[in-house]
Amino acid sequence: MPKRFRDLFPLPQRIAYLGWYLLGKPCPIGLTLKTGQSLHMRGDSPTANDHDTAYEVFVSDFYRPDGIVPSDQELTIVDLGANVGYATMYFAHLFPKSHLYAFEPHPTSFAELVANLRRNHLLERVTLYKAAASNVAGPQFLTDDAVCSTIVSGDGNRRFRVMQLDLFECLSGLHVDILKMDIEGGEYSVLGDDRFRRLLPRNVMMEWHSDQEHGDGKLWCVNRLESLGYRVTVRWDGGDFGAIAAAQPKDSLNASLS
């Protein structure tokens, strides 16, 4: 695993990246990773922090499953809160026989998601939903806060009207091998729905976000996943938010080592 972002790139691309970074990331840049993946990042702005997102995915390896997932098998992977597509790209490369389902409601992020998948010739492998994932369907509003954009019930300044879909209806009949979830508080409606017990993905990688109703989001999510039989690992804890990985016991790396 690379220790620094620049380690992702071959030498000519590394020089271009370093120049862009040292100048303060002033504009969009397109680079090719050592893996051959095409990585497009917008310049830093109040509504775009692609560099930090790419760092989490490709350097910090946040979304590598804790469980045993054979890379040579046909897998079903679901990306909730796909943003601009870096995690989708990551999974598609790591599991080349997978088919992916990506949900992203933010219109600008969705356009970037489509463009990144097209650059990497992945559109045929990804079923796209320009919508938020929840346990009920219907119109909602989304705040315009880049990766922190949140579903809210009312209209207002810097909010988009978006569609919200019932995740369980969208995935009906599918066996999900990997569920990645970063939906800014929407995780409670998904995990808390009784139908999650039937969906029961083999591996879950997710962020929790504490809110007024869930003062300790980490504890709520850990308890819920453990009650469903998962082995849970806290990847990182930022206080009000953080990341969890969970695997079904039969697929758990910890189980295989015990």
N, C-alpha and C positions, 0 to 999 in steps of 0.2 A: 504494500500500500504506500503511495507517495506521502512524504512528510510535509511537502510544501506544494502550493498550487502550481508553481512553475515546473515542478517535476512531472506534471501531466503531459508536457509538450516536448516534441523533438526540438533540437537546437534552434532552427530558424524561427519556429513559432514561439519558442521561449523568449527570444529576444524581442519579438513583437509584443508579447504579453507584458514583459517587464517594462518596456517603454510606455505602454498604455497605462499600466498600473502606477508607475512613478509620476505620470502626468495627471493623476487623479481620476482615471477612468472617465475622460471627458466626452466620449462618443461611443457608439456601438462598435464592436469588434467581432470578427469571425476568425476562429482558430480551429486547428485540427489536432485532436488528442493523439497520443501514441497508439491508442487503440484503433485509430482511423475514424472515430466519431467526430462529426462537425459540431463545434460548440460556438453558439452565437450568444454574446452578452451585450445588453444595452449599457450605456453609460450610467453612472450613479445619478439618481434623482429621487425626489420624495416619493415617486410612484414606481421605482424600479431599483431593486438591489440584487440583480442577477448574479453578480460575482459571489456574494455571500451564500446564496442558494446553491450555486455550483460547487462551492467549497464544501458545504455540508454533504452534498451527494457524492462527489467524486474524490474528495480528499479525506474527509472525516468518515466516509463509508457508513453514514447513518442508517441506510436502508438495507444493509446486508442482513439476511435472515439469520436468526439464532438457530433455527431448525435445519435439518438436513433436507436440502432441496436439490435433487439431481438435475444438473444443467443440460443433460442430453434427452430429457423427456418433454413431452408436450404439456405445458403448464398454463393455467389461467391466473393472470395477475391483474389486480384491480388497484388503480391509483386514484384515491379520493383527494381532491385538492391538487391537481396535477400542475398547477401554475404554468410555467413556460415549457415544461416537458423534460426537465433534466432527470428526474427520478424515472420517468417512463423510458427515456433513452438508456439509463443505467440498467434497468431491469431487462430491457430488450437485448442489450449486449451480454449481460451476465447469463441470461437464459434464452439462447437463440431460437429455441423451438416454442417459445411462449406466444400466447395471444393475450393482448392487454386491453383493459377497459379503463378509459381515463375520463374523469369528471372535472370540469373547470368552469365556473360560472362567470368569472371576470372577463369582459369582452376583449380587453387589450391582451391579457395573459393568454386567453384562448387563441387569439390570432398568432401570438408568438409560439404557442404550443404546436399549432398546425404547421407553422413555418419550420420549426426545429425538426418535427417528424418528417416533413417533406425533404429537408436537407439530408437527412440520414436514411432516406428510403424506407421509412417505417409505417407509412400511412396504411398500407394493406394489413399490417399486423395489429393495428390499434383501432378499437371501436371508440369513437369520440362522443362525449356528451357535453354540449355547451350548457351546463346546468350544475346546480349544487346538489349534492347527495344528502338525503335525509331519510326519515322513515315515513314521510308523507309527501304528496305531490301538490304543487300549486305555485302561484307567483309569489315572489318575495322581493326584498330589496337587499342590495349588497353595498357595503361601504367601499370607498375607493382608497384602500390603504395597502396597496401592493400585496406582499405575502401575508399581511395581517388583515386583509379584507374579511369582513364578518357579515353573516346574514342577520338582518334586522327586520322588524315587522313593519316599519313605517318609512315613507319617503322623506327626503331631506336633501340638504346640500351635499354634493359629492357622493351621491348614491345612485346605483343602477337598479333598474327593474330587471330581475332575472327569473329564470325558471328553476324550481326545485323539484327533483324527482325522487320517487320512492325507490331507494337503492335495492330493496329486497324484491320488488317487482322487476327491476331491470336485470337482476342477476338470477332470476328464478330458473331453477334447473341446472345451474352451473355449480361445479365443484371448484372452489377457490383455493388455490395453493398459497398465494401471497396477497394480503390486503395491506396496502399502505394508506395511512389516513393522516392528513394534516388539514383540518377543516375548521380551525379557529373556534372551538366550542361546540361545533356540530357533532363531535364524537359521542356526546352523551345520548343524543337521540338515536344514534346508530347502535352503540353498544347496549343501550338500555332496552331496545326493542326485543320482545320475546322471540322474534324471528331470527335474531342473530344466533340463537342456539342451534337453529337448523342450518344456517349458512356455515358457521363454524370453520372459517378459513384455517388451513394448516399453520400458517404463519401470519402474525400481525406485527407491523411496525407502525408506530403512531406517535403523534405529539398530543399531550394533554394541555389544556389551557384552563386554569382556575377562573371561575366567575362567581357572581353573587350567590348563585344557587349551589355551586360546587366549590366551596372554599378551599378544599384540599383536592384538587383535580387528580393529582397523582394517586392518592389513596383510593379514590373512587374507582379510577380506571384499573388499578392493580387488583383491587378486591373483585371487581366485576369479571375481569379476565380469569383470575384464579378460581372464581366460583364456577366458571365454565370448563375448568380442567386444564387451563394453560399453565405452563411454566413461564414466569414473567421475569424479565431483567430490565432494570432501569438503566437506560443508556446514558442519560444525563439529566440533571435537575437544575433548572434555572429559577426555582422558587415558584413563580406563578405559572410557569410552563416548563415543559421538558419532553423527553422522548422515552418510549417504552418499546421493548421487543418482547413478543410472546410467541411460544411454539407449543403445539400439542405434544404431550409427553412422548408419544410413540415416535415423533419426528425430532425430539429435542436433542441437541448436541450434548447437553448435560446428561441426559438419560443414556446416551450412547457411550459416555465415558465412565458411567457409574458401574 
